[in-house]
């Protein structure tokens, strides 16, 4: 090999090394940006998880209150049914009273 060929080979290797170094720098910068983005995503996911926990707790409280309301409604229905039965009994007594001629219309 001649000196010119050796010199061209060295120049080629130096240029390749410079491109490799530049590409490596770009990859390192991209890696840093990716790491920052991943850190932001992790932070957002943590906030989402915390929000989901709070929502689940609120849902449990709402479910409990709905169950309490359902029980109260059941008690109200039972009380109304009992009141209706008493009212019907009273109506029967009054109807019998008046149908037996005791209503003052003799």
Buried (B, 14 or more C-beta within 10 A) or exposed (E): EEEEEEEEEEEEEEEEEEEEEEEEEEEEEEEEEEEEEEEEEEEEEEEEEEEEEEEEEEEEEEEEEEEEEEEEEEEEEEEEEEEEEEEEEEEEEEEEEEEEEEEEEE
